[in-house]
């Protein structure tokens, strides 16, 4: 989809460069601006999705996370008691 939007943006640019009437120029510039904005967001979304972690945690990951959260609490309570 992002490549289609980029192609649409380039088409809008070419159309703006070869427009002879104000109506076609306005349409081409609108196509160019909207296509460029949509292309930027589409490429950014693809980049973010490629480096994002999964939203689901496995049972083992949850147990490890709980254990890591409990460990500092025990050491902090023993430090304050002395």
GIFENNOR-V192637 format. One record per helix or strand. SS is the DSSP state (A for helix, B for strand). FROM is the first residue (numbers start at 1). TO is the last residue. If there is no record, write none. Layout:
# GIFENNOR-V192637
ss=SS from=FROM to=TO
ss=SS from=FROM to=TO
This chain:
# GIFENNOR-V192637
ss=A from=2 to=17
ss=A from=22 to=51
ss=A from=59 to=80
